[in-house]
Amino acid sequence: MQQGNLLNTTTFRLALIYLALFATSAIALLGYVYWNTAGFLARQSDEAVQLEMTGLAEQYAQGGLAQLVHIVIQRSRDPRQSLYLLVDGRGSVLAGNLGRRPGVEPDQDGWMNFDFNRLTMEGAEVRPARARAFPLPDGSFLLVGRDVQELRSVESLITTSLAWAIALTVALGLVGGVIISRNMLARIDAINQTSRNIMRGDLSQRVSVAGSGDELDQLAENLNEMLEQIENLMTGMREVTDNVAHDLRSPLNRLRTRLEMALMQPGSTEDVRTELERSIADADHLLSTFNSLLAIARAETGSLRDTMTRFDLSELVQDAVELYEPVAEEAGIGCTVEFDAGLEIFGNKELLAQAVANLLDNAIKHGSKAASGAPQILVETRRRPGEVCVSISDNGPGIAEEDRVRVLDRFVRLEESRNTPGSGLGLSLVAAAAQLHGGKLKLEDAEPGLKAVLHLPVRKR
């Protein structure tokens, strides 16, 4: 199973959509938690500063600057997290635990965020602070704030925890999506593999049922029932076809035998002998058509799969070329053979021999019509990654690109081939043979002429 296939599956995309919705919900929930923890602590700290500022302003209103200095000095002795600073109109520090006025301006709400030096047992350290300033009527300046080091630590801890929670949610969601997609893809791959085997003609294949009773099991059961009906129909049709072919071939064989015997009788006139020879040729053509139809039907239904063996395809092609070389020479066609040795495949040797013979026969018939230059045929047998290829090229008129798929159907003959002997079943048989072996027949432009390439996969069985 390839990673690219997994990422392109509908199941994985649905898992990503679900993960996105879940992550959005988790972020909203964690944001609410943050608002009600760190945000609450920050708001509580600001409210405490504001209340203390209001209280000190009342003390100043009651007792003036002297009383305010006295209270600030007392509170500065045990400040805890509080910060105080009281300076007069000339900038001199009157009381408080801050050594100087911060060098920052208040924001639009009157709050200042700054760093200050706090004395500890180990010495001085820089810590963050948040304070509110209050100018007094006599020109003095009062600042009340809080050391927010612990608040910032709590906020950082909560933020880090939320980030890890979101990251773990996304990671676990992705892992879960991959696992679910892999399991689903494995079952879909099993259905696809069964479908490919069936398309190659093995109608006995069935889709495996996991037994979970889910929708895929229901689909598999429906497909199996459909395949059962198709196999029964194909079996019945094959039996009917075999019976019809047998019933027709036998009389044709007897008819041909009688015609040959009549031809051998003495005393026949030349006209009678000519008609008898034509009748024998017609009988041979009919028998050849029936044999081709039966071979195509058996290849398409996969009934020839049990007769497959291992053999050398290079030797098979060479034997076919040697058989057709005299025919090619008689037609004035040159034949060139190029091959890789030792191309062993697993297949039906007789059917592939017939397929190669059909391709050679087509090349000789149409290659003899070369528009320019001497007629030539090139036969190649090559090894490719995962397959072997048999290609037969001629320099005849070729086939138009829009007709190259149509000519693979049964009894299809193009206009330019109407006067050429044949039944229109040669390429159909080659295509059926390729399908039986899990391969494909491709017709390409030989520039000029036609190049027929038979692709056959290399399989152990």
Order of alpha helices (4+ residues) and beta strands (2+ residues): alpha-alpha-alpha-beta-beta-beta-beta-beta-alpha-alpha-alpha-beta-alpha-beta-beta-alpha-beta-beta-alpha-beta-beta
